[in-house]
Amino acid sequence: MKKITCCYILFLIIILPAAANQTYTADFLTLGTGARPLGMGNAFTAIADEASTTYYNPAGISQLTHHEFNFMHATLADLAAYDVASYIYPFSSKTTFGLSWLRVGIDDIPITGLPVTTKAIGPENRPYVIGTFSNTSNALVLSGAQEIKKLKNDISLHLGASLKLIYIGAYRNTNAIGGGSDLGILAKTDPEKSTAFSFGLVASDFFTTKLYWNTPPENEGDAPHTETVSPRLKVGLAYHQDISLFNSHLILAADMDTRNDYEFHTGAEYILFDLLALRCGLDGRNGTTRAMYFTAGAGLQLQFVTGAAFHVDYAYQRQPDLGISNRLSLRILF
């Protein structure tokens, strides 16, 4: 078992020689999922304890022992709708499967025409709507994870993988289809103790994600246009502390992502009475410029003796390019 685990870790690292190359292909997959992780600056690789972890670290879903639904809605730049739906199925005490669907899109975009195409637009040649179309990006994520074994000092080790199927639809039936895979590792000390630590490692797009467009090639005989998402590595650390005052719990987390020459994420969550959660974080982005964006959020959770629970989470983020992003998530455990 130790040999298998060591080989798994080495594989995650060796397959990432070009992980820091910049790419904006399928960039909607970098938006994150769930209001709780965003409120913590998207520093969630080493936490990964809810349905949205199919996106952040597939290994984390093996921590979940209940069926769980997670729904999220957000508006980007007051224009595009961003929706996520996830479901977790605990197959056994140590094996768990997950399914997530992500969609970013603008619907009912008008297509206009001119009565007389040879004349300029004017009072007698006004544009009119001849139809509409949608511009959407979709991803279906299938995940599986298993708790491998207990290590020394009650450290649990979890391994997981995800298969991503991507579809992008645009104007005049232009579309792209592709897919990729993620591998994840999560190690966590005994969560029953008042102090715990966790470590997460994820190789995203480890076989290199490809998108194949149906647009004709520029030159006859050329291959169809394709886009590539290079492999990248995410590393996360988290500190968990129970606090007797107000029966509260504190989590501090930090992530490093090799996407776009390294991006950093930090976040904190403070839960009072197992009821109210307060969150804040810094979400690092390295696009045309490097920046750290402040995020904040709150959550209300109701837990029942049967193990069922109901969570409502909200997150806020402001970016100069995308404006204010408000995300609302609903989690149901049963």
C-alpha positions as CSV (number, residue, x, y, z in Angstrom):
1,M,0.0,0.0,0.0
2,K,2.9,2.4,0.8
3,K,4.4,1.7,-2.6
4,I,1.1,2.4,-4.4
5,T,0.7,5.7,-2.5
6,C,4.3,6.8,-3.2
7,C,3.9,6.0,-6.9
8,Y,0.6,8.0,-6.9
9,I,2.3,11.1,-5.4
10,L,5.3,10.8,-7.7
11,F,3.0,10.5,-10.7
12,L,1.1,13.7,-9.7
13,I,4.4,15.6,-9.7
14,I,6.2,14.1,-12.7
15,I,3.5,14.8,-15.2
16,L,3.5,18.5,-14.6
17,P,6.6,19.9,-16.4
18,A,4.6,22.7,-18.2
19,A,2.2,23.5,-15.4
20,A,2.9,27.2,-15.2
21,N,2.1,28.0,-18.9
22,Q,-0.6,30.7,-19.2
23,T,-3.8,29.6,-20.8
24,Y,-7.4,30.9,-21.0
25,T,-8.9,27.8,-22.7
26,A,-12.0,26.7,-20.8
27,D,-11.4,29.5,-18.4
28,F,-14.8,29.1,-16.9
29,L,-13.4,26.1,-15.0
30,T,-11.3,28.5,-12.9
31,L,-14.3,30.3,-11.3
32,G,-14.7,27.9,-8.4
33,T,-17.9,26.3,-7.2
34,G,-19.9,27.0,-4.0
35,A,-20.4,30.1,-1.9
36,R,-18.5,28.6,1.0
37,P,-15.2,28.1,-0.8
38,L,-15.4,31.5,-2.5
39,G,-16.0,33.2,0.8
40,M,-12.7,31.7,1.9
41,G,-10.8,33.0,-1.2
42,N,-11.1,29.6,-3.0
43,A,-8.6,28.1,-0.5
44,F,-10.3,24.8,-0.3
45,T,-7.9,22.1,-1.6
46,A,-7.0,20.9,1.9
47,I,-10.6,21.2,3.3
48,A,-12.7,19.5,0.6
49,D,-15.5,18.4,2.9
50,E,-18.7,19.2,0.9
51,A,-20.2,18.4,-2.4
52,S,-18.3,21.2,-4.2
53,T,-15.1,19.4,-3.5
54,T,-15.6,17.4,-6.8
55,Y,-14.2,20.6,-8.3
56,Y,-11.5,21.5,-5.6
57,N,-10.1,18.1,-4.7
58,P,-11.9,14.9,-5.7
59,A,-10.2,13.0,-2.9
60,G,-12.2,14.9,-0.3
61,I,-15.5,13.4,-1.1
62,S,-14.5,10.1,0.6
63,Q,-14.9,12.1,3.9
64,L,-18.6,12.5,3.3
65,T,-20.9,9.9,4.8
66,H,-24.3,11.2,3.8
67,H,-26.1,11.8,0.5
68,E,-25.6,15.5,-0.3
69,F,-27.0,17.9,-2.9
70,N,-25.4,21.3,-3.5
71,F,-26.9,24.0,-5.7
72,M,-25.3,27.4,-6.5
73,H,-26.3,30.4,-8.6
74,A,-24.3,33.6,-9.4
75,T,-24.3,36.4,-11.8
76,L,-21.0,37.5,-13.5
77,A,-20.5,41.1,-14.6
78,D,-24.3,41.6,-14.3
79,L,-24.6,39.6,-17.6
80,A,-23.7,35.9,-17.5
81,A,-25.4,33.4,-15.3
82,Y,-23.3,30.8,-13.4
83,D,-25.0,27.7,-12.1
84,V,-23.7,24.6,-10.4
85,A,-25.4,21.4,-9.2
86,S,-23.6,18.6,-7.4
87,Y,-24.6,15.3,-5.9
88,I,-22.6,13.0,-3.5
89,Y,-23.4,9.3,-3.2
90,P,-21.6,7.4,-0.3
91,F,-21.2,3.9,-1.9
92,S,-19.6,2.4,1.2
93,S,-18.0,3.6,4.5
94,K,-14.7,4.3,2.5
95,T,-15.8,4.8,-1.1
96,T,-17.8,7.7,-2.4
97,F,-18.9,8.9,-5.8
98,G,-19.9,12.4,-7.0
99,L,-21.5,14.1,-10.0
100,S,-21.4,17.8,-10.7
101,W,-22.6,20.0,-13.6
102,L,-21.3,23.6,-14.2
103,R,-22.8,26.0,-16.6
104,V,-21.8,29.6,-17.5
105,G,-23.9,31.2,-20.2
106,I,-25.7,34.1,-21.7
107,D,-29.1,33.3,-23.2
108,D,-31.4,35.0,-25.7
109,I,-28.7,37.0,-27.4
110,P,-30.5,38.8,-30.3
111,I,-29.4,38.3,-33.9
112,T,-30.2,41.4,-36.0
113,G,-30.5,42.1,-39.7
114,L,-31.0,45.1,-42.0
115,P,-33.9,45.4,-44.5
116,V,-31.4,46.7,-47.1
117,T,-27.9,45.3,-46.4
118,T,-26.3,47.6,-49.0
119,K,-27.4,50.7,-47.2
120,A,-26.1,52.3,-44.0
121,I,-28.2,52.1,-40.8
122,G,-30.7,55.0,-40.6
123,P,-34.3,56.0,-39.9
124,E,-35.4,54.1,-43.1
125,N,-33.1,51.2,-42.6
126,R,-33.3,50.2,-39.0
127,P,-32.0,46.8,-37.6
128,Y,-34.6,44.3,-36.6
129,V,-34.4,41.0,-34.6
130,I,-34.4,37.9,-36.7
131,G,-33.6,35.4,-34.0
132,T,-31.7,34.6,-30.8
133,F,-28.8,32.4,-29.7
134,S,-27.1,31.3,-26.5
135,N,-23.4,31.3,-25.7
136,T,-22.7,28.7,-23.0
137,S,-19.9,26.7,-21.4
138,N,-20.7,23.4,-19.7
139,A,-18.8,20.8,-17.8
140,L,-19.9,17.5,-16.4
141,V,-17.6,16.2,-13.6
142,L,-17.7,12.5,-12.6
143,S,-15.7,11.8,-9.4
144,G,-14.7,8.9,-7.2
145,A,-12.7,8.7,-4.0
146,Q,-11.6,6.2,-1.4
147,E,-10.1,6.4,2.1
148,I,-7.0,4.2,1.6
149,K,-5.9,3.6,5.2
150,K,-5.1,5.1,8.6
151,L,-1.4,6.1,8.9
152,K,0.5,6.8,12.1
153,N,-0.9,9.3,14.6
154,D,-4.4,8.6,13.2
155,I,-3.7,10.4,9.9
156,S,-6.3,9.3,7.3
157,L,-5.2,9.2,3.6
158,H,-7.8,9.7,0.8
159,L,-7.3,9.3,-3.0
160,G,-9.6,10.5,-5.7
161,A,-10.0,11.2,-9.4
162,S,-12.4,13.1,-11.6
163,L,-13.3,12.9,-15.3
164,K,-14.4,16.2,-16.9
165,L,-16.5,16.3,-20.0
166,I,-16.7,19.8,-21.6
167,Y,-19.1,21.3,-24.1
168,I,-19.0,24.9,-25.4
169,G,-21.8,26.2,-27.6
170,A,-21.7,29.5,-29.5
171,Y,-23.1,31.4,-32.5
172,R,-24.4,29.5,-35.6
173,N,-23.9,26.0,-34.1
174,T,-20.3,26.7,-33.5
175,N,-19.2,24.3,-30.6
176,A,-16.4,22.5,-29.0
177,I,-16.2,19.2,-27.2
178,G,-13.5,17.9,-25.0
179,G,-12.5,16.4,-21.7
180,G,-9.8,15.9,-19.1
181,S,-9.1,14.4,-15.7
182,D,-7.9,15.4,-12.2
183,L,-6.2,13.4,-9.5
184,G,-6.3,14.3,-5.9
185,I,-4.8,13.4,-2.5
186,L,-6.0,14.4,0.9
187,A,-4.3,13.7,4.2
188,K,-5.9,14.7,7.5
189,T,-5.1,14.2,11.2
190,D,-7.8,12.9,13.6
191,P,-10.8,15.4,13.2
192,E,-12.1,14.3,16.6
193,K,-9.2,16.1,18.4
194,S,-9.5,19.8,19.2
195,T,-6.6,20.6,16.9
196,A,-6.2,19.0,13.4
197,F,-4.3,19.6,10.2
198,S,-4.9,18.6,6.6
199,F,-3.0,18.6,3.4
200,G,-4.3,18.5,-0.2
201,L,-2.6,17.9,-3.5
202,V,-4.3,18.0,-6.9
203,A,-3.0,17.4,-10.4
204,S,-5.6,19.2,-12.6
205,D,-5.8,18.2,-16.3
206,F,-3.0,15.8,-15.7
207,F,-3.4,14.1,-19.1
208,T,-3.7,17.6,-20.8
209,T,-7.3,18.6,-21.5
210,K,-8.2,19.0,-25.2
211,L,-11.1,21.0,-26.8
212,Y,-12.0,20.1,-30.4
213,W,-13.9,22.8,-32.3
214,N,-16.2,22.1,-35.3
215,T,-15.0,25.2,-37.1
216,P,-13.3,24.6,-40.5
217,P,-9.5,24.8,-40.5
218,E,-7.8,28.0,-41.9
219,N,-6.1,26.0,-44.7
220,E,-7.5,23.0,-46.6
221,G,-6.0,19.8,-45.4
222,D,-5.1,21.2,-41.9
223,A,-6.4,19.5,-38.8
224,P,-9.6,20.9,-37.1
225,H,-8.9,23.7,-34.6
226,T,-8.1,22.4,-31.1
227,E,-7.3,24.1,-27.8
228,T,-5.3,22.7,-24.9
229,V,-5.4,23.2,-21.2
230,S,-1.9,22.4,-19.7
231,P,-1.5,20.3,-16.5
232,R,-1.2,22.3,-13.3
233,L,-0.6,21.5,-9.6
234,K,-2.6,22.7,-6.6
235,V,-1.2,22.4,-3.1
236,G,-3.2,23.3,0.0
237,L,-2.8,23.3,3.8
238,A,-5.5,23.8,6.5
239,Y,-5.5,24.2,10.3
240,H,-8.6,23.2,12.2
241,Q,-9.2,24.4,15.8
242,D,-12.1,23.8,18.2
243,I,-12.7,26.7,20.6
244,S,-14.6,26.2,23.8
245,L,-15.9,29.8,23.9
246,F,-19.3,29.8,22.1
247,N,-18.8,26.2,21.2
248,S,-17.0,27.5,18.0
249,H,-14.6,26.2,15.4
250,L,-11.9,28.0,13.4
251,I,-10.4,26.9,10.0
252,L,-7.4,28.7,8.4
253,A,-6.4,27.6,4.9
254,A,-3.9,28.5,2.2
255,D,-3.6,27.2,-1.4
256,M,-1.0,27.6,-4.1
257,D,-1.9,26.9,-7.8
258,T,0.7,26.8,-10.6
259,R,-1.9,28.2,-13.1
260,N,-0.7,31.4,-14.8
261,D,2.8,31.4,-13.1
262,Y,1.4,30.7,-9.7
263,E,-1.7,32.0,-7.9
264,F,-2.2,32.1,-4.1
265,H,-5.4,31.8,-2.1
266,T,-6.0,32.2,1.6
267,G,-9.1,32.0,3.7
268,A,-10.6,31.7,7.2
269,E,-13.9,30.3,8.5
270,Y,-15.3,30.8,12.0
271,I,-18.3,28.8,13.1
272,L,-20.3,29.7,16.2
273,F,-22.6,27.2,18.0
274,D,-22.5,24.9,14.9
275,L,-25.0,27.4,13.5
276,L,-23.5,30.6,12.0
277,A,-20.4,30.7,9.9
278,L,-18.4,33.8,9.1
279,R,-15.8,33.8,6.3
280,C,-13.2,35.9,4.6
281,G,-10.3,35.4,2.2
282,L,-8.0,36.7,-0.5
283,D,-8.4,35.1,-4.0
284,G,-5.2,35.5,-6.0
285,R,-5.5,35.9,-9.8
286,N,-2.7,36.3,-12.3
287,G,-4.2,37.3,-15.6
288,T,-3.2,40.5,-17.4
289,T,-2.1,41.7,-14.0
290,R,-1.4,40.0,-10.7
291,A,-3.9,40.8,-7.9
292,M,-5.4,39.6,-4.7
293,Y,-9.2,40.1,-4.4
294,F,-10.9,40.3,-1.1
295,T,-13.8,37.8,-0.5
296,A,-16.3,37.5,2.3
297,G,-19.2,35.3,3.2
298,A,-21.6,33.9,5.7
299,G,-23.6,30.7,6.2
300,L,-26.4,29.4,8.3
301,Q,-26.5,25.6,9.1
302,L,-29.1,23.5,10.8
303,Q,-28.2,20.0,11.8
304,F,-30.5,17.3,13.1
305,V,-29.9,14.3,15.3
306,T,-30.6,12.0,12.4
307,G,-27.5,13.3,10.6
308,A,-29.4,15.3,8.1
309,A,-28.5,19.0,7.7
310,F,-29.5,22.1,5.8
311,H,-26.9,24.8,4.9
312,V,-27.4,28.2,3.2
313,D,-24.2,30.0,2.2
314,Y,-23.5,33.5,0.7
315,A,-20.3,34.9,-0.8
316,Y,-19.2,38.3,-2.1
317,Q,-16.3,39.2,-4.3
318,R,-15.4,42.3,-6.3
319,Q,-13.1,42.3,-9.3
320,P,-12.3,45.3,-11.5
321,D,-12.9,43.4,-14.7
322,L,-16.0,41.3,-13.6
323,G,-17.5,43.7,-11.1
324,I,-19.3,42.4,-8.0
325,S,-20.0,38.7,-7.8
326,N,-22.7,37.5,-5.4
327,R,-23.0,33.7,-4.9
328,L,-25.7,31.8,-3.1
329,S,-25.5,28.1,-2.3
330,L,-27.9,25.6,-0.8
331,R,-26.6,22.3,0.7
332,I,-28.9,19.5,1.7
333,L,-27.6,16.4,3.6
334,F,-29.8,13.4,4.2
